[in-house]
Amino acid sequence: MVDRPVRIAVQIKPQHASYAEIRRAAALAEELGADVLFNWDHFFPLSGDPDGAHFEAWTMLAAWAEATERVELGALVTSVGYRNPQLLADMARTVDHISAKGGEGRLILGIGAGWFERDYAEYGYDFGTVPERLAKLRGDLPLIRERWGKLNPPPTRDIPILIGGGGEKVTLRIAAEHADIWHSFGDAETIARKHAVLDEWCAKVGRDPSEIVRSAGVSPKPGRFPEDLDHYVGAADKLYAVGTRLFTVGFEAPKWETGHIRDLIAWRDERNARTA
């Protein structure tokens, strides 16, 4: 399998902050050297006050595309339940062009089946069942690619598709069929098992597993965020050993702590220098 360099993604949680704060956080993450900038596709906060300040993902991505110069951008992840796939393809193409700045676009289309019921209920979407949402994910992905082929102008590049989720019977099969990047959460042992399952699905569907970048969140142990910086690097080392190459860390109000981001970027540079 062809090895890949380590990359660091920063997920700015679009909650409990003004947009001015979020924009400054995006600029700082790029300045610190992050490779990718993610938000998330929800309509309400996922922690803290459930009715606190919150902003929508895709309008924010368009603004980030204009405001940044280098980082790749995306939602971790877009729910297929919120938007018609043809419209989503057009939105993604448009953000791709906004982000291009004279070269290739920088959008990553992160996508998943969705899970937060309040989003669906309050915005009038049908929540349905897990199998129904997964079936929609699987059905929408070919439609998105088909629409990209019809748009004028087309995307500036083959927009990478990131599929989020760890379900071994269905989600990982969908990833084997469609993903350029697969993302999940868990410790190294859990991720290693899921890598093996993804490889098995790739064999079954006739896909080279080395084509799929393996991505995971690097999270603190309870009560240790973000003071125990060694925990982040230690966790990243273990995830690296089982094949992870894209590492996502959170960046959020009110403290906007950067120590863990700086440490992981330094770790990335050291690790990549070793394998150059």
N, C-alpha and C positions, 0 to 999 in steps of 0.2 A: 504494500500500500504506500502511495506517495505521501510523504509527511507534509505538513503545512505549518506556516509560522503561527505563533501565538498572537491572538488579537484580543483587545479589551473593549468591551461595550459598557457604556454607562446608561443605566435606565433612570431617567428623570421622572419621578412620579408626579403627575400633573394635579396634585391635590394640596390643599392647605397652604397655598401660596398665591401671590399675585402673578399675572403673566410677566410683569417686569422682572420679578425674581426668577421665574423659570427661564426667561430668555438669558439672563445673566449666568444662570447655572449652565445652560447649553454652551454659551461662549467659553466659560471657564473649563468645561469638560474637554472641549476641542483644544483649548490652549494647553491643558495639562498633557495632551497627547493621546486621548482616547481615539480608538479606531472607528467606533460605531456609537451612535446616540439613539437610544430608544425612549419612547414613552409607552403608554398602554392604552388600550381601546376599551375604556369604561366610561360611565356617565356619572358615577358617584365615587367618593373615596372608598378605598378598600381597608383603611385603618384609620384610627382616630375617630373624630366626629363623622358619623356616616352622612351627615348633611352639610359638611364643611365645603369650603371652596374647591371647585373642580373644573377642569377644562377638557374639551373634546379633542380627540387624537389627531384627526386628519387635517383639520384646519391648522392645528399647531405644527404638523409636519411640513405643510406648505410654507409657513413662516420660518421654520428652522432651515428649510432648503434655501431660502433667500438670505438668511442671516449668517449661515455658516459657509465655510469654504472647502473643507477637506473631509470631514467625517461622513461616513455612510449614515443613513437615517432610516428609521422604521418604527412601527408599533410592535410591541411585544405583548400580545399579538392582536391583530384585527379579528373580530368575530364575524364569521360568515353570516350570522343571523341578522346583522344590522343593515346590510347594504346589498342591493342587487349586484350580482357578480359582474355584469357588464359595466355598471356604473363604477364599481370598485376598480376594475381594470383601467377605466378612463381616469379616475382620480390618481391611481398609481402612476400612470403614464405622465400625467400633468406634473406631479411632484418630481418625477424623474427629470423632466425637462427644466423645471425651476432650479433644481439642484445642480444642473450640468455645468454652469459657469464656463461655457466654451469647450468643455470636454464631455466625458461620459457622465451620465447621471449617477446619483449616489443612493437611490432608494433601495431598500430591502423590503419586499412585501412579506411581512410576518403575518401569519394567518393561522387560525385554529377554529375549533368547533364552538367555542363559547361556553361559559359555565355560571356566570353571575346572574342569578335569576332576577334580581331587582332591576338590572339594566333593561331586561326584556319587558318586565311587567309595567314599569313606569313609562316606558317609551312606546308601548303598544305593539311589541313584537311577540310572536308566538315562541314561547320557551321550548315546548315540545319535550321530547325524551332525548337521552344521550344518543341512542342509535339514530334517531332522526337528525340530530345536529351533525353527527359524523357523516351520515349519508349526504347531507347538504354540502359539507366540506368536500367530500370526494367528488360530488357532482359539479361543484362550482369551479374547481381548479382547471379543468379543461376549457370551460367557458371563458375564464379569465385569459388564458393563453390564446384562445381563438380570437378574442376581442383585440388583444395586443397586435395580432397580425392584420387586423382590419383598420386600425386607427391611423389617421393622417394628421400630423406626422406620427410615425411609430415611436416606441420608446427608443432612447438613445443607446441602449444596450439590452442584452437579455437580463431582465430584472430578476435578481435572485429571489427565490421563494423560500422563506423560512417557515417551517411547520412546527408549531409548539404543541407539546402534549406527550404523555408517556404511556398511553394505553397500548398494551402489547399485541392485542388481537386485531385492532382496527387502525388506531392512529399510526402505529409504526408501519403498518402496511401502506397507508396513504403516503407517509413520508418516503418509503422506499420507491413508490411510484412517481412522486412529484417533487420532493424537496431537494433544494440545493444546500440547505442548512436544516438540521434538526435540533430543536432546543427542548430541554427539560430541566427539572430540578431534582436534587437528591444527592446523597453522598456518593463517593467514588464507587463503592460496591454496587449500589443501585444503578448508577449510570453505566457501569461496565456490563451489567446484565442486560440492560436495555440496548446497549451497543450490539451485543451478541444477537439479540432478537432482531434488531434492525438489519444486521448482516444476513440473517436467515431469510428475512422477507426480501431483501435485495436478490438473493440467490433464486428465490421462488418466482420473482417477477422479471428476472433477467437484467438486473441493474448492477453496475459496478459500485460496490459500497464505498470505494474511495472517492466517488464523485460527491458524496454528501459530507459537508463540514459538520462536525459534532460540537454542539454548543450547550453550555450549562450555566446556571446561576451559581454564583459564589456567595453564600449567605453566612452570616455570623451564627454562632450558637446563641441560644436564648440568653439575654442579659449581657451580651458581650459586644454589642454594636455601639459605636465603631471603635472602641478604645483598644481592643485586643487585635492589633494589626497583624500580628504573626499568624493568627487564626486564618486570615484571608489567604496569605501566601501558602500556608501549610495545606489548606483545603484545595487551592489551585494546583499545587504540586501533585496531590493525589488524583485530582481530576485529569491533569495532563497525562499522568502515567497510564490512564485507561483510555486515552485517545481524544479527550476534549481539547479543542483548539480555539474556540471562541468563548470567552469568560465574561459574564454579565454581572455587574455590581450595581446596587442602588445608590441614588443620590437624591436627597429629599429635604424638604422643609421640616422643622424650622432651623435646624443647625447647619445644614448644608456642609456636613463634614467631608473633607477631601483626603484625609490621611490614608484611608484604605484604597482610594483610587490611585494616589501617588505611589503607594507601595506596590500595587499590582502592575502599574505601568513600568516601574523600575524592574520588577520581576520579569515582565514580558521582554524587556530589552535585553536583560541578562540571558534569559532562556533562548531567545532568538539568536543572540551572538554565539552561543554554544553550538548551535546547529547550522550556522551559516556556512 
